[in-house]
Amino acid sequence: MFDWENLRYFAALAQTGTLLGAARLLGVEHATVARRVARLEAQMGVKLIDRRGRRVSLTADGERVAVMAERMGEEARAIERVSLAAGGGLAGDVRVSAPPTLAAALLAGPLVELRRNYPDIGITIVGETRYASLDRREADIAVRMTKPEQGDFTVTKLGDVAFGFYASPAYLASVPEEAWSFIAYDETMSSSPQSMRLLDVANGRKLSIRATTLEFQLSAAKAGGGVALLPNFLLPGADDLVEVIRETKPLTREVWLVVHSDIRNVPIIRAVMETLKRNWSY
């Protein structure tokens, strides 16, 4: 009998391109992915992938099977959404995707309140810098700083987040303005509005430290590592930093609440969304 579960593992491998990526996507060990794909190849009597180091490439047959597997996955996820939409109770699990720093600063309070009001709703935060796919059910609800332009989504604006340039008083006292160095994101965020604004203001001055996380940028600024562009929700309690550049039009990013339209009226989904909208404080 054909084991359709093996096809799901192959689809994840085709999507991510690596055994480790597929394992992370599925929440299993990478050896499990390799074993399942090998079983699929044995079942079909067809070679689907070429293994070359950490990455894998699909054979011609693998490409064809991957397209069919993706179509099957889309249908399966649509069935999942129909099933979820049919549920009428305020009990179940909801996955919320959000940038990790924003989630820690702004979502913890509202979601704890949600749990007090609805103790049978379980919450999982998917705190990743990449956007979890709502179509693939990697998350049920997303809080994003970019408004999606494609897809069957219901999108609500939560508010705005302003950014400012901050440094420690000790750094400012010891380094003249023309010699300031800046704390920036790494190259993976080079196209973000924050990175572009920082480069514009730095105007050729050094980028002394790069980091993927805002938490490290904040700590580096506190330690006297330079000037950082930080969102306002990180500043409460940061009394050891001062704003060093007062812009007439500071950088502002919109924050959006996104849900697949098929499940927007599911009671547990609606309860989470209404709690986040009601308690948004920026």
C-alpha positions, -999 to 999 in steps of 0.1 A, spaced: 0 0 0 13 35 -9 23 55 22 11 90 15 29 103 46 62 97 28 50 121 1 45 148 27 81 145 38 93 147 2 72 178 -4 88 195 26 123 186 12 114 199 -22 102 232 -7 132 238 16 160 223 -4 178 207 26 171 178 50 176 202 79 152 227 65 126 201 59 132 187 94 126 221 109 95 226 89 80 193 100 93 193 135 113 161 132 149 149 130 166 153 96 173 115 96 136 109 96 132 131 65 160 112 47 144 78 57 109 88 46 121 101 12 142 70 6 110 49 13 91 70 -12 118 64 -38 117 26 -31 78 26 -32 78 44 -66 109 27 -80 120 62 -91 150 83 -81 136 117 -69 166 135 -55 204 138 -59 222 143 -26 251 168 -29 264 178 5 239 196 26 217 206 -3 197 183 -25 186 187 -60 155 172 -76 157 149 -105 134 154 -135 110 129 -120 114 146 -86 104 179 -101 72 164 -116 63 147 -83 71 179 -63 46 199 -84 19 172 -79 27 169 -41 24 207 -37 -11 207 -54 -21 178 -31 -8 198 -1 -28 229 -10 -60 208 -12 -52 191 21 -46 225 38 -79 238 23 -97 208 39 -80 216 72 -94 252 70 -129 238 63 -126 216 93 -113 244 115 -141 267 103 -167 241 112 -156 242 148 -178 264 170 -162 263 204 -138 284 223 -113 256 228 -83 246 207 -48 257 197 -39 288 178 -5 295 163 5 332 161 35 342 139 53 375 147 88 390 147 104 377 179 113 410 194 79 425 187 62 394 200 81 396 233 75 433 238 39 437 226 21 403 225 29 387 258 5 408 279 -25 405 255 -21 368 251 -18 362 288 -50 381 292 -66 359 265 -56 328 285 -73 342 316 -105 349 297 -104 317 276 -85 290 295 -92 264 269 -74 282 241 -38 273 238 -13 297 221 19 289 203 41 318 193 60 313 160 87 339 167 108 339 135 123 367 114 110 350 83 72 351 76 54 319 85 31 308 57 -6 311 65 -14 291 34 7 262 46 -8 264 81 26 272 96 6 297 116 -31 306 119 -26 343 126 3 366 117 14 399 130 35 415 102 53 448 95 46 444 58 11 443 44 6 412 22 -4 421 -14 -13 387 -26 -34 358 -12 -69 353 2 -62 371 35 -82 394 58 -58 422 69 -64 447 97 -40 475 107 -30 472 143 -10 505 145 23 521 138 58 516 153 82 546 152 120 542 152 147 565 165 185 567 168 198 560 202 232 557 219 247 557 254 257 591 270 292 577 276 296 569 239 284 604 229 307 620 254 338 602 241 332 601 203 326 632 181 295 631 158 316 629 127 333 597 140 301 579 152 298 543 142 265 526 137 249 493 148 230 477 120 212 446 109 231 420 89 230 416 52 198 395 53 178 427 63 196 450 39 164 458 19 143 467 50 133 503 55 152 504 88 185 493 71 180 518 43 173 547 67 203 538 89 226 538 59 212 571 47 218 588 81 252 571 86 263 588 53 295 569 49 303 565 86 313 530 98 289 502 106 307 488 136 284 460 146 258 440 126 233 417 143 202 398 132 183 406 164 171 439 179 179 426 214 216 425 206 215 459 189 199 473 220 225 457 243 254 469 220 241 505 221 238 503 259 274 490 261 287 520 241 291 502 208 276 530 187 244 544 174 214 521 168 181 526 151 155 511 175 117 508 176 99 527 203 86 496 220 121 486 230 128 519 248 107 517 280 131 509 308 162 518 286 171 548 307 208 544 298 202 555 262 194 589 248 180 599 214 208 614 194 192 624 161 158 641 162 143 636 127 114 658 115 99 627 100 111 596 119 108 562 103 75 546 110 64 510 102 28 499 100 19 467 118 -7 444 103 -29 416 117 -33 389 90 -55 358 89 -66 335 61 -101 345 51 -114 310 53 -109 309 91 -114 346 101 -147 339 117 -137 307 136 -145 315 173 -110 308 187 -93 327 158 -117 356 163 -111 356 201 -73 359 196 -76 386 169 -100 407 190 -78 405 220 -47 416 200 -67 445 185 -82 456 218 -49 456 236 -26 471 210 -7 499 227 15 515 199 
